[in-house]
């Protein structure tokens, strides 16, 4: 073997040896840690408490125009999250209206009624929230002339504040926002009072002399559902001071909980 060939072989061997050394490095020490996390959702739970502890507020049969009835129920927060709004929605279930048999319709050719026609005969005179703290909110007054039909159609007067056509029964305090909504641990009870009036209308039916137009509603009957939807406050940018030692976000229990702390 010539000298040049021997030198070339030596260089290749040296290069190969350096390559093996460079590719075989590794870390001798290692340490692995683990971070444990817990996420749990709160509960939004509205309870409605009536005087007789039933699931009904109004049950009135054999009414006549001029009759009125005031009923009340309590709103209670049974969850772990503060409630922002309690939205009232009035609906008539399918087959919930019965058109009554009466002389006006049968003998005088009067038109049969629809559910919405009958609801127009009932005015919501007062809908308000009374609080022991001294704050009283009259949401709908007699002068507003709002009927149950207006609720069912979500067509309340523009001057009445609504949320997507529904009225909010929860307290709203512009001067004391810390009392707005239903906190988990309220200072007092929230009582809603509703007065329903069967309106008197002495309009005479021109086609049937001496007959009032309201005669067409004799014997009518309707079932009405008061749906109450509780909504949550907006999300928080949670700070350390909002969280208790056990991990509970205490601020989410408070009224107006989406407002940042000063």
C-alpha positions as semicolon CSV with decimal commas, in nm:
position;residue;x (nm);y (nm);z (nm)
1;X;0,000;0,000;0,000
2;X;0,140;0,339;-0,101
3;X;0,203;0,621;0,141
4;X;-0,075;0,839;-0,003
5;X;-0,325;0,558;0,035
6;X;-0,220;0,497;0,395
7;X;-0,259;0,868;0,477
8;X;-0,602;0,880;0,320
9;X;-0,713;0,578;0,518
10;X;-0,588;0,734;0,838
11;X;-0,778;1,056;0,775
12;X;-1,103;0,869;0,707
13;X;-1,063;0,666;1,024
14;X;-1,002;0,977;1,225
15;X;-1,304;1,149;1,080
16;X;-1,523;0,849;1,148
17;X;-1,400;0,836;1,503
18;X;-1,490;1,203;1,562
19;X;-1,834;1,145;1,416
20;X;-1,907;0,862;1,655
21;X;-1,798;1,065;1,954
22;X;-2,010;1,368;1,853
23;X;-2,329;1,165;1,794
24;X;-2,323;0,976;2,118
25;X;-2,379;1,258;2,377
26;X;-2,675;1,254;2,631
27;X;-2,792;1,408;2,964
28;X;-2,702;1,214;3,271
29;X;-2,945;1,392;3,516
30;X;-3,325;1,438;3,488
31;X;-3,613;1,563;3,710
32;X;-3,988;1,544;3,623
33;X;-4,256;1,739;3,813
34;X;-4,639;1,736;3,781
35;X;-4,894;2,019;3,834
36;X;-5,244;1,911;3,936
37;X;-5,546;2,130;3,844
38;X;-5,914;2,120;3,936
39;X;-6,198;2,291;3,749
40;X;-6,556;2,265;3,875
41;X;-6,862;2,449;3,743
42;X;-7,102;2,618;3,984
43;X;-7,479;2,577;3,979
44;X;-7,747;2,824;3,871
45;X;-8,066;2,728;4,054
46;X;-8,373;2,951;4,092
47;X;-8,643;2,846;4,338
48;X;-8,995;2,991;4,325
49;X;-9,184;2,970;4,652
50;X;-9,559;3,032;4,664
51;X;-9,766;3,088;4,978
52;X;-9,920;2,742;4,968
53;X;-9,593;2,580;4,850
54;X;-9,764;2,466;4,529
55;X;-9,658;2,513;4,169
56;X;-9,948;2,749;4,100
57;X;-9,997;3,120;4,162
58;X;-10,342;3,185;4,013
59;X;-10,631;2,940;3,993
60;X;-10,951;3,135;3,943
61;X;-11,275;2,990;3,806
62;X;-11,616;3,153;3,756
63;X;-11,469;3,503;3,711
64;X;-11,660;3,806;3,588
65;X;-11,547;4,142;3,446
66;X;-11,431;4,371;3,726
67;X;-11,283;4,090;3,936
68;X;-10,919;4,123;4,039
69;X;-10,672;3,914;4,233
70;X;-10,325;3,986;4,370
71;X;-10,088;3,695;4,414
72;X;-9,728;3,681;4,524
73;X;-9,433;3,447;4,517
74;X;-9,077;3,456;4,644
75;X;-8,765;3,428;4,433
76;X;-8,484;3,236;4,602
77;X;-8,132;3,150;4,488
78;X;-8,066;2,783;4,569
79;X;-7,748;2,757;4,361
80;X;-7,383;2,844;4,413
81;X;-7,374;3,125;4,154
82;X;-7,536;3,468;4,174
83;X;-7,833;3,523;3,941
84;X;-7,832;3,830;3,718
85;X;-8,187;3,830;3,580
86;X;-8,514;3,646;3,627
87;X;-8,699;3,682;3,298
88;X;-9,076;3,633;3,292
89;X;-9,225;3,467;2,984
90;X;-9,600;3,398;2,961
91;X;-9,715;3,121;2,728
92;X;-10,029;2,921;2,657
93;X;-9,967;2,547;2,626
94;X;-10,098;2,360;2,325
95;X;-10,469;2,288;2,374
96;X;-10,457;2,524;2,673
97;X;-10,753;2,734;2,560
98;X;-11,117;2,630;2,569
99;X;-11,374;2,839;2,387
100;X;-11,684;2,839;2,605
101;X;-12,036;2,759;2,497
102;X;-12,260;3,060;2,554
103;X;-12,579;3,222;2,428
104;X;-12,397;3,508;2,257
105;X;-12,205;3,275;2,029
106;X;-12,471;3,011;1,980
107;X;-12,779;3,225;1,927
108;X;-12,645;3,552;1,793
109;X;-12,380;3,430;1,554
110;X;-12,095;3,579;1,751
111;X;-11,742;3,492;1,651
112;X;-11,558;3,226;1,843
113;X;-11,251;3,343;2,029
114;X;-10,884;3,268;2,007
115;X;-10,663;3,241;2,314
116;X;-10,506;3,581;2,248
117;X;-10,852;3,744;2,239
118;X;-10,931;3,612;2,585
119;X;-10,591;3,720;2,723
120;X;-10,663;4,075;2,611
121;X;-10,940;4,085;2,871
122;X;-10,693;4,056;3,159
123;X;-10,484;4,353;3,258
124;X;-10,163;4,324;3,456
125;X;-10,217;4,617;3,686
126;X;-9,916;4,585;3,914
127;X;-9,603;4,382;3,883
128;X;-9,348;4,480;4,142
129;X;-9,073;4,366;4,373
130;X;-9,078;4,457;4,741
131;X;-8,761;4,439;4,944
132;X;-8,716;4,473;5,317
133;X;-8,422;4,704;5,251
134;X;-8,672;4,974;5,153
135;X;-8,632;4,945;4,776
136;X;-8,965;4,898;4,596
137;X;-8,980;4,866;4,219
138;X;-9,309;4,911;4,039
139;X;-9,240;4,748;3,705
140;X;-9,584;4,780;3,545
141;X;-9,844;5,027;3,665
142;X;-10,218;5,048;3,609
143;X;-10,172;5,342;3,373
144;X;-9,952;5,131;3,145
145;X;-10,258;4,930;3,038
146;X;-10,059;4,610;2,984
147;X;-10,257;4,291;2,927
148;X;-10,167;3,925;2,944
149;X;-10,188;3,926;2,566
150;X;-9,906;4,182;2,553
151;X;-9,690;3,946;2,757
152;X;-9,777;3,647;2,542
153;X;-9,694;3,842;2,223
154;X;-9,379;3,993;2,380
155;X;-9,519;4,331;2,283
156;X;-9,479;4,538;2,597
157;X;-9,480;4,919;2,571
158;X;-9,147;5,075;2,479
159;X;-9,123;5,266;2,807
160;X;-9,111;4,938;3,001
161;X;-8,760;4,799;3,021
162;X;-8,734;4,444;2,885
163;X;-8,469;4,187;2,793
164;X;-8,543;4,026;2,456
165;X;-8,911;4,110;2,507
166;X;-8,930;3,967;2,859
167;X;-8,950;4,161;3,182
168;X;-8,680;4,115;3,446
169;X;-8,817;4,038;3,795
170;X;-8,481;4,050;3,971
171;X;-8,382;4,369;4,156
172;X;-8,195;4,639;3,967
173;X;-8,017;4,901;4,178
174;X;-7,847;5,181;3,991
175;X;-7,734;5,355;4,310
176;X;-7,644;5,038;4,499
177;X;-7,526;4,788;4,233
178;X;-7,416;4,545;4,503
179;X;-7,786;4,465;4,552
180;X;-7,860;4,399;4,185
181;X;-7,971;4,046;4,098
182;X;-8,008;3,752;4,335
183;X;-7,690;3,673;4,529
184;X;-7,630;3,335;4,689
185;X;-7,666;3,480;5,039
186;X;-7,914;3,770;5,011
187;X;-7,980;4,022;5,283
188;X;-8,356;3,984;5,241
189;X;-8,632;3,801;5,056
190;X;-8,735;3,901;4,705
191;X;-9,115;3,895;4,675
192;X;-9,292;3,948;4,343
193;X;-9,652;4,069;4,350
194;X;-9,878;4,041;4,046
195;X;-10,230;4,182;4,026
196;X;-10,456;4,055;3,748
197;X;-10,777;4,243;3,661
198;X;-11,058;4,109;3,444
199;X;-11,131;4,436;3,266
200;X;-11,483;4,574;3,234
201;X;-11,581;4,678;2,883
202;X;-11,931;4,823;2,833
203;X;-11,901;4,840;2,455
204;X;-12,229;4,739;2,289
205;X;-12,233;4,504;1,991
206;X;-12,400;4,702;1,713
207;X;-12,514;4,385;1,541
208;X;-12,692;4,255;1,851
209;X;-12,873;4,544;2,024
210;X;-12,837;4,544;2,400
211;X;-12,557;4,285;2,405
212;X;-12,214;4,371;2,534
213;X;-11,923;4,259;2,319
214;X;-11,766;4,097;2,626
215;X;-12,048;3,844;2,634
216;X;-11,852;3,646;2,377
217;X;-11,603;3,545;2,652
218;X;-11,857;3,378;2,879
219;X;-11,744;3,025;2,960
220;X;-11,395;3,067;2,811
221;X;-11,109;2,903;2,999
222;X;-10,733;2,924;2,957
223;X;-10,421;2,770;3,107
224;X;-10,128;3,004;3,139
225;X;-9,766;2,925;3,216
226;X;-9,539;3,177;3,387
227;X;-9,192;3,075;3,273
228;X;-8,905;3,216;3,479
229;X;-8,555;3,204;3,332
230;X;-8,257;3,275;3,557
231;X;-7,943;3,406;3,384
232;X;-7,582;3,427;3,500
233;X;-7,356;3,727;3,531
234;X;-7,080;3,786;3,276
235;X;-6,749;3,604;3,304
236;X;-6,471;3,726;3,532
237;X;-6,101;3,782;3,485
238;X;-6,036;3,597;3,809
239;X;-5,779;3,749;4,041
240;X;-5,611;3,582;4,339
241;X;-5,822;3,786;4,579
242;X;-6,141;3,641;4,430
243;X;-6,053;3,285;4,529
244;X;-6,091;3,139;4,880
245;X;-5,841;2,899;5,034
246;X;-6,054;2,600;4,931
247;X;-6,055;2,720;4,569
248;X;-6,411;2,859;4,563
249;X;-6,454;3,175;4,358
250;X;-6,640;3,367;4,626
251;X;-6,702;3,666;4,401
252;X;-6,926;3,454;4,179
253;X;-7,171;3,433;4,470
254;X;-7,217;3,809;4,495
255;X;-7,476;4,036;4,334
256;X;-7,341;4,222;4,031
257;X;-7,047;3,980;4,033
258;X;-6,923;4,075;3,685
259;X;-6,822;4,425;3,798
260;X;-6,446;4,445;3,873
261;X;-6,339;4,543;4,221
262;X;-6,215;4,896;4,269
